[in-house]
Amino acid sequence: MHGAFLRFYVHEGERHHGILLWEWLLEQANRMGLRGGSAFRAMAGFGRHHTLHASHFFELGGELPIEVEFIVSDEEADALLDLTKREGVRVFYARIPASFDVVNPDDANGAGSRG
């Protein structure tokens, strides 16, 4: 199958409607029926303000980057991006063309494009 690798970059403490933004993105994608998504906490990073944040023994609460990513169809990527626009979420993202499938799929996975 062909689609998109969609990755959002957020701060771990950033919120939308009182919910952590990374969690909100995952919840919305789940409600939309996307097959899966993941959030990863970065060890270190910087953004448009060029302030470097790094994880040390004493944690920097809410300041480290979180990557929230999905591998989806182009239609699913469009729908998730449209939702973030309608909700007024200001977020940096990357959308990269992707080919994906399941190796040895079972009935729960579907047959994919090689079915």
N, C-alpha and C positions, 0 to 999 in steps of 0.2 A: 504494500500500500504506500501511497505517497501522501505527504501532509507537511506538518510543521513541527519543529522543536521550538516550543514557546517557553521562554524563561523570563521571569520577573525578578527584579532586584529591589528588596525592601529592607528597612531597618527593623531589627527584631522587636523593638518596642512600638513601632508605628501602628496606629489603629484606624479602623474604619467602622463607623456605627458602634463604637465601644469594643469591637473585637479586634484582636491582633490581625493586621493586614494579611500576613502570610496564611493565617488560619482562615480568614474570610475568603481568600482566593481559593483555597482548597475546598472549603464548604460549598462555594458557589459552583465550582467545577463539578463537584460530586452531584449537586442538585441538577446540573445540566446533563448529567449522564455520561460525562467523560469517563474513559476506562481507567484512568489513574492519574495521580499527580504526586509530587514529592516536594518537601521543603528541606533545605540543607543549610545549616549554620556555618558561616565562614570562619576561618581562623583569624583572618585579617582582611582589611579592604579599605578603599577610599572611594568617594564619589565626586560629584560635581563641585563640592566645596573644598576638595583636596585635603581633607582632614583624615589622617590615617588612624584607624581604630584596629586594635589587635587584642586577642584574647590572652590574658595572663592568669596567674594563679588567682588574683583578686579580680573578679569579673567586672566588665564594663556593662552594667545592666542596660539593655535596650539599644545599644549603640552599634552592635556588630551587624554586618549584612546577612540577609537570608536570601537564598536563591530558591524560588518556587518554580518548578518546571513541569511541563506537560509535553507529551508527544501525541499529537492529535491530527485529525483531518483538517484541511484548510477551512472547512465550514465551521468546525468546532473552535478553531483558533479565532476566526472572525467573530463568532458569537461571544467568546470570552472577552475579547478586546472591546467589542461593542458594549458589553455589560459594564466594564470598568469605565468606559467613557460616559455612559448614562449615569453611573453612580458618582461621577466626579472624582474618581480616584486618580491622583497624580502619581504615576509610577513609571520607572524606566523599565523597558523590556527589550528582548531580542527575539526575533522570529527568523528561524533558519529552516530552509527546506530539508525535509527528512524522508527517508524511506524506512518503513518499519513493518514488522510482521511478527508472528509467533512461531518458533521452532517447535515442531511436533505438537500442534494445537490439539486440545481436547474439545468436547462439545461446549464446555463453559467458555472457552476462548474464542470460539468460532474458527472457521477454516482459514481466515485471512485471505490474501489475494491468490494463494496457491491452491485453495480449497478443494 
